[in-house]
């Protein structure tokens, strides 16, 4: 059966409209497949050979010293989401992990987003969940050489703000910490540099900031700050690995310091590069106030080539 040119044109229009609808909705909904595909980023990986490790290898015939190269690269440990409406994590598959409960409901801002309302608070939830792209990342990174292990476990929640109500919604006890009370301590950006995005402490969901993207970034930095430290007065699981012979894991996340970790934007705009906060790149605003980044963390390691680790020497 043949179709008229008019019928074919009508079908073409329907197809184009469907593609436009898919692209429009895709910019606001983040799924696992997109997150996994984002790990193929040479800029975020930043693979380098940084030194030499020495191992003592012994057999019945005697002992010899063997060497292996020491490498350093970043690993996508976790997806950090920062979003306004409780229960609406932009990563759609993990939303059931952080549904509203009796102590954590609603959300949103105390402002209509007018620029002059910079004295009103914004609120965002935050989730830190293990990155799902471990296997794909290992295949991608192994093309560069020997690779290290990260601290994250796929789909494992390290922090869900809906379960951390006292600290996240009431700033207890961090509202009385020196970092919260003294201007200039633990801030993202500086006043003198005219790029102050906000304060890291108190590490909760409220912030005075007119720019929604900057608010989301500051909240994400707070969540990352919590999970990369032990013994914090929050409900969380530390995102840390233990050092061992020939393995130097990432330490505490420090704002503005790429040597402690860097961020890859996932939504509202997917980026193939990493940065730190604050940055001068465009600041895309999410219509529903939901943002997500991959937190990449630096690790160093070398291949074991003997029973005893003698030490390492860095080239720099």
Secondary structure, 3 states (H helix, E strand, C coil): CCCCHHHHHHHHHHHHHHHHHHHHHHCCCECHHHHHHCCCCHHHHCCEEEEEEEEEEEECCEEEEEEEEEEEEEEEEEEEEEECECCCCCEHHHHHHHCCECCECCECCCCCCCCCCCCCEEECEEEEEECCCHHHHHHHHCCCCCCCCCCCCCCCEEEEHHHCHHHHHHCCCHHHCHHHHCCCCCEECCCCCCCCCEECCCCCCEEECCCHHHHHHHHHHHHHHHHCCCCCCCCECCCCCCCECCEECCCCCCCCCCCCCEEEEEECCCCCCCECCCCCCCCCCCCCCEEEEEEEEEEEEECCCCCEEEEEEECC
